[in-house]
Amino acid sequence: MHHFHYVQGELYCEQVPVAEVARRVGTPFYLYSHATLSRHFHAFDEAFAGFPHLICFAVKANSNLALLRLFASLGAGADIVSGGELYRALKAGVDPAKIVYSGVGKKPGEIREALRAGILMFNIESSQELQAISRLARRLGTTARVSLRINPDIDPKTHPYISTGLKKNKFGINLEQALRDYRRAKALPGIEVVGVACHIGSQITELAPFLEAVQRLRELIGRLGEMGLSIRYLDLGGGLGITYQDELPPHPREYGAALVQELAGLPVTLILEPGRVLVGNAGILVTRVLYTKYSDARHFIIVDAGMNDLARPSLYGSYHAVWPVVEADRPEVTASVVGPICESGDFLAKDRVLPGFQPGELLAVMSAGAYGFSMSSNYNSRPRVAEILVKDDEFYVIRKRETYRQLIWGERIPAFLKGDA
């Protein structure tokens, strides 16, 4: 469910015409619906109402401060994977006691920042990381609360680039190694073992992989109890998919009921790290047609947004629906929507049956709220686009469009080159 809809043939976000936003801020831009974001959070949160839980929004999905602040105001914490994401979460007002820090490559400086902030826990990804965090915590005279991220070798049946729970993936620790590391962690100074963590992948559309992971983690928690370790938190990560085209993922209510049933009687607080499922269908990318052309019987619709703005189609071959911002009677064509980037992989939609868009018209690339702006870049020296949040009948610029001056911020021409021009 989202709040993008047509009124007399014109696309609206809540009560705001998308074309009016384009007229006032220019294109391309990301557009998010406050009502959709709030609705999705409440639907997910309520799905676990019968079990102690904490929802930590996966910042990597969309790290805009306004969205982080919105989720924090609704009671969410944050799942972070870098010092930059920690900085953003704290700036947005996320309670440090609701922040969990995942990721395989935590740098010493980032670990120190998280220890000083007093985050809830670190999800440890390797034996060496455990040792490093112990060392740093001792030097700071503090204690790091930790869980070990388990790699349960479960196939999440998703795109291989976003699968994280198989043995061949770089994430987590296998079960037998984890037992040895938990025993080591129990004796390490500066370490308090508080949890078990797992994240098997992203855009998962079946319940079975999640339930299989829970079963393996329950067994592990039992074995840890025999070692004298009392586990207070079970972090199941995120990964619940959304509908981009014809996927039929379980509703959060179904997902929650199945997990709660599987966890019955386990005295832990469940931590969940939803990202895509909260923001994916709450955002669109709005772009304008520059030109159209035929090339060897192929039809191209050339727009002012490219793979640097939305990488998913080029990176994963992902599908995003394309809607006209203003509907009109026109013949359909089979066309590819492509951008200005100098790469053959620069497309937003490939060989798709679409309205015969003409130069100047606006397109909405749907389901772009997750891994859209957060994965964008300045490739081809293109300034990153604006981000807009709609609430009811008003819209707010929550990130200004970058300028050329900002594009070269921090770059310097050394003195020995200045006389060569």
C-alpha positions in Angstrom: 0.0 0.0 0.0 1.3 3.4 -0.9 0.0 6.9 -1.4 0.9 7.5 -5.1 -2.3 7.7 -7.1 -4.0 9.4 -10.0 -6.5 12.3 -9.8 -8.2 13.0 -13.1 -5.2 11.6 -15.0 -2.5 13.3 -13.0 -0.2 11.5 -10.5 -0.3 12.7 -6.9 1.7 11.9 -3.9 -0.8 12.1 -1.1 -2.5 15.5 -1.9 0.4 17.0 -3.9 0.6 16.9 -7.7 3.9 15.4 -8.7 4.1 17.7 -11.7 3.9 20.7 -9.4 6.9 19.5 -7.4 8.8 19.0 -10.7 7.9 22.6 -11.7 9.2 24.0 -8.5 12.4 21.9 -7.9 13.4 20.7 -11.3 14.2 17.1 -12.3 15.3 14.5 -11.5 14.3 14.1 -7.8 13.3 11.5 -5.3 9.9 11.9 -3.8 8.8 10.2 -0.6 5.4 9.9 1.1 5.2 10.5 4.8 1.9 8.7 5.1 3.3 5.6 3.4 6.4 5.6 5.5 4.4 5.9 8.7 1.9 3.3 7.6 4.6 0.8 6.7 6.3 1.2 10.0 3.2 0.7 12.0 2.2 -2.3 10.0 5.6 -3.9 10.6 5.7 -3.0 14.3 2.2 -4.2 15.0 3.0 -7.6 13.4 5.2 -8.3 16.5 3.0 -6.8 19.1 2.8 -10.1 21.0 6.5 -10.5 21.5 9.2 -8.2 23.1 10.9 -6.6 20.1 12.9 -3.6 18.8 12.7 -2.4 15.2 16.1 -1.0 14.0 15.6 0.6 10.6 18.4 -0.5 8.1 20.0 2.9 7.4 21.7 1.6 4.3 18.3 1.4 2.6 17.7 5.2 2.8 19.9 7.3 5.1 18.2 10.7 4.7 18.1 12.5 8.1 14.4 13.3 7.7 13.4 9.7 7.3 15.7 8.6 10.1 14.1 11.2 12.3 10.6 10.1 11.3 11.3 6.5 12.2 13.0 7.5 15.5 9.9 9.5 16.4 7.8 6.3 15.9 10.1 4.4 18.2 12.6 2.8 15.9 16.3 2.3 16.4 18.9 1.9 13.7 20.9 -0.9 12.1 24.1 0.7 10.9 27.1 -0.6 9.0 29.6 2.3 9.1 30.7 5.3 11.1 28.9 7.6 8.7 25.7 5.8 9.3 26.3 6.1 13.1 26.9 9.8 12.6 23.7 10.2 10.6 21.6 8.2 13.1 22.8 10.3 16.1 22.2 13.5 14.2 18.7 12.4 13.4 18.0 11.8 17.1 18.1 8.0 17.2 18.5 6.7 20.7 22.1 5.1 20.9 20.6 2.4 23.1 18.6 1.3 20.1 21.5 1.2 17.6 23.1 -2.1 16.5 26.3 -2.1 14.4 26.7 -4.7 11.7 29.2 -5.0 8.9 32.3 -7.0 8.1 34.8 -4.2 8.0 34.5 -2.0 11.1 37.5 0.3 11.4 39.1 1.1 14.8 38.0 4.7 14.7 34.4 3.7 13.9 34.4 1.2 16.7 35.6 3.8 19.1 32.9 6.2 18.0 30.2 3.6 18.6 31.7 2.7 22.0 31.7 6.3 23.1 28.1 6.7 21.9 27.0 3.8 24.0 25.2 1.8 21.3 23.1 -1.3 22.1 25.5 -3.8 20.6 28.0 -4.8 18.0 27.1 -7.7 15.6 30.5 -9.4 15.4 31.4 -10.7 12.0 34.8 -12.5 12.6 37.1 -13.7 15.3 39.6 -11.0 14.7 36.9 -8.3 15.0 36.0 -9.7 18.4 39.6 -9.4 19.5 39.8 -5.8 18.1 36.7 -4.6 19.9 37.9 -6.1 23.2 41.2 -4.3 22.8 39.5 -0.9 22.0 36.9 -1.3 24.8 39.7 -1.9 27.4 41.6 1.1 26.2 38.5 3.3 26.6 37.7 1.7 30.0 34.3 0.6 28.9 32.4 -2.6 28.0 31.2 -3.5 24.5 27.9 -5.4 24.3 28.2 -7.9 21.5 26.4 -10.6 19.6 27.9 -12.8 17.0 26.5 -12.8 13.5 25.8 -16.3 12.5 26.1 -17.5 8.9 23.6 -20.4 8.9 24.3 -21.5 5.3 20.6 -21.0 4.3 19.6 -20.2 0.7 17.3 -17.1 0.8 16.3 -17.6 -2.8 17.1 -14.1 -3.8 19.5 -12.3 -6.2 23.1 -13.6 -5.5 24.4 -10.1 -5.0 22.0 -9.6 -2.0 22.3 -13.1 -0.5 24.2 -13.0 2.8 23.5 -16.3 4.6 25.4 -18.9 2.5 28.8 -20.3 3.4 30.3 -18.7 0.3 29.2 -15.2 1.4 31.5 -12.9 3.2 29.1 -12.3 6.1 29.0 -13.9 9.5 30.6 -16.8 11.3 29.7 -20.5 10.8 27.9 -22.3 13.6 30.9 -24.4 14.9 33.3 -21.4 14.8 30.7 -19.3 16.5 30.6 -21.7 19.5 34.4 -21.3 19.9 34.1 -17.5 19.5 31.3 -17.3 22.1 33.5 -19.3 24.6 36.4 -16.9 23.9 34.1 -13.8 24.2 32.9 -15.0 27.5 36.4 -14.7 28.9 37.5 -11.6 27.0 37.9 -8.3 29.0 35.8 -5.4 27.8 33.2 -7.7 26.3 29.7 -8.6 27.4 27.9 -11.2 25.4 24.2 -10.2 25.1 22.9 -11.6 21.8 22.9 -13.8 18.7 22.5 -12.2 15.3 21.7 -13.4 11.8 20.9 -11.8 8.4 20.4 -14.1 5.4 19.7 -11.7 2.6 17.5 -9.1 1.1 14.3 -9.0 -1.1 13.3 -12.4 0.3 9.7 -13.3 -0.7 9.2 -16.6 1.1 8.8 -17.4 4.8 10.7 -20.7 4.8 14.3 -19.3 4.9 13.5 -17.1 7.8 11.9 -19.9 9.8 14.8 -22.2 9.0 17.2 -19.6 10.4 15.2 -19.2 13.6 15.2 -22.9 14.2 19.0 -23.0 13.9 19.4 -20.0 16.1 17.1 -21.4 18.8 19.3 -24.5 18.9 22.4 -22.4 19.2 20.9 -20.3 22.0 20.2 -23.6 23.9 23.9 -24.7 23.5 25.1 -21.3 24.6 22.9 -21.6 27.7 24.7 -24.8 28.5 27.9 -22.8 28.4 26.6 -20.4 31.0 25.8 -17.6 28.5 22.4 -16.0 28.9 21.2 -14.5 25.6 19.0 -11.4 25.9 18.7 -10.4 22.2 18.0 -12.3 19.1 18.7 -10.2 16.0 17.1 -11.7 12.9 18.1 -8.9 10.6 15.9 -7.8 7.8 15.3 -9.0 4.3 11.5 -9.2 3.8 10.8 -8.4 0.2 8.4 -6.0 -1.5 6.4 -6.0 -4.8 8.4 -4.5 -7.7 6.6 -6.4 -10.5 4.8 -9.6 -9.8 6.4 -10.8 -6.5 4.1 -11.9 -3.8 6.0 -11.5 -0.5 4.2 -12.3 2.7 2.5 -9.4 4.5 4.3 -8.2 7.6 1.4 -9.6 9.6 1.9 -13.1 8.2 5.7 -12.8 8.6 5.3 -11.6 12.2 2.9 -14.4 13.2 5.1 -17.1 11.8 8.2 -15.8 13.6 6.5 -15.2 16.9 5.1 -18.8 16.7 8.6 -20.2 16.1 10.0 -18.1 19.0 7.3 -19.0 21.5 8.8 -19.6 25.0 12.2 -18.1 24.1 13.1 -15.4 26.7 14.7 -12.9 24.4 14.0 -9.5 22.9 13.7 -9.8 19.1 15.6 -7.3 17.0 14.4 -6.7 13.5 16.2 -4.7 10.8 13.7 -3.8 8.1 14.8 -1.5 5.3 13.3 -2.1 1.9 9.9 -3.2 3.3 9.5 0.2 5.0 10.8 2.6 2.4 10.9 0.8 -1.0 7.3 1.5 -2.1 7.2 4.8 -0.2 9.5 6.6 -2.8 9.7 7.3 -6.5 12.3 8.8 -8.8 10.8 11.6 -11.0 12.6 12.2 -14.3 11.9 14.2 -17.5 12.1 12.9 -21.1 14.9 14.7 -23.0 14.7 13.0 -26.4 13.4 9.9 -28.1 15.1 8.0 -30.9 15.1 4.8 -32.9 18.2 2.8 -33.5 18.1 -0.5 -35.5 14.4 -0.8 -34.8 14.9 -0.2 -31.1 13.1 2.6 -29.4 14.9 4.7 -26.8 13.3 7.1 -24.3 16.2 9.3 -23.1 15.6 10.9 -19.7 17.5 13.2 -17.4 18.0 10.5 -14.7 20.6 7.8 -15.1 22.3 4.8 -13.5 24.2 7.2 -11.2 20.8 8.2 -9.7 19.3 4.8 -9.5 21.8 1.9 -9.8 19.5 -1.1 -9.2 18.4 -1.8 -12.8 22.0 -1.7 -14.0 23.5 -3.5 -11.0 20.9 -6.2 -10.5 18.8 -6.1 -13.7 16.0 -5.0 -11.3 12.5 -4.1 -12.4 10.9 -0.8 -11.6 7.5 0.1 -12.9 7.4 3.3 -15.0 4.3 5.5 -14.7 3.4 8.6 -16.6 3.0 11.7 -14.3 0.2 12.9 -16.6 -1.8 10.3 -18.4 -2.7 10.8 -22.1 -4.1 8.9 -25.0 -1.2 7.7 -27.1 0.0 4.5 -28.7 2.2 2.1 -26.8 5.7 1.3 -27.8 8.3 -1.2 -26.8 11.2 0.9 -25.6 14.1 1.2 -23.2 14.2 4.1 -20.7 17.9 5.2 -20.7 19.8 8.0 -19.1 22.7 10.4 -20.1 25.5 8.3 -18.6 28.2 7.1 -21.0 27.7 3.4 -20.3 25.6 0.8 -22.3 24.4 -0.4 -18.9 22.7 3.0 -18.2 19.0 2.1 -18.2 16.1 2.4 -15.9 13.8 0.1 -17.9 14.8 -2.2 -20.7 12.6 -3.4 -23.7 9.4 -2.5 -21.9 5.9 -1.9 -23.3 5.3 1.8 -22.4 3.3 4.8 -23.4 4.9 6.6 -26.4 6.4 9.3 -24.2 7.5 12.6 -25.9 10.2 15.1 -25.0 9.3 17.2 -22.0 7.0 14.7 -20.4 7.5 13.5 -16.8 8.0 9.8 -15.8 7.8 8.3 -12.3 10.1 5.3 -11.7 8.2 3.5 -9.0 9.3 1.6 -5.8 12.6 3.6 -5.7 12.6 4.5 -2.0 15.1 1.8 -1.0 18.6 1.6 -2.3 17.9 4.6 -4.6 19.5 7.8 -3.4 21.6 5.9 -0.8 23.4 4.1 -3.7 23.7 7.1 -6.0 27.0 8.6 -7.1 28.6 11.5 -9.0 29.6 9.4 -11.9 30.1 11.5 -15.1 30.4 14.4 -12.7 26.6 14.6 -12.2 25.4 16.4 -9.1 23.2 14.2 -6.9 19.5 14.9 -7.1 17.1 16.5 -4.7 15.0 14.6 -2.2 11.5 15.7 -1.3 9.1 14.6 1.4 5.4 15.0 1.1 3.1 15.2 4.1 -0.6 15.7 3.3 -0.8 18.7 1.0 2.7 20.1 1.5 6.1 19.1 0.3 9.5 19.7 1.9 13.0 19.7 0.4 14.8 17.3 2.7 18.0 17.3 0.6 18.9 20.1 -1.8 20.1 19.3 -5.3 23.9 19.3 -5.4 25.7 22.2 -7.1 28.8 22.1 -9.3 30.7 23.8 -6.5 29.7 21.0 -4.1 30.7 18.5 -6.8 34.4 19.5 -6.5 34.4 20.2 -2.8 37.7 19.0 -1.3 39.6 18.8 -4.6 42.8 20.7 -4.9 45.2 21.5 -7.9 48.7 21.2 -6.5 51.0 24.3 -7.0 53.3 22.5 -9.5 50.3 22.2 -11.9 48.8 25.6 -11.6 51.2 27.2 -14.2 50.5 24.5 -16.8 47.1 25.7 -17.9 
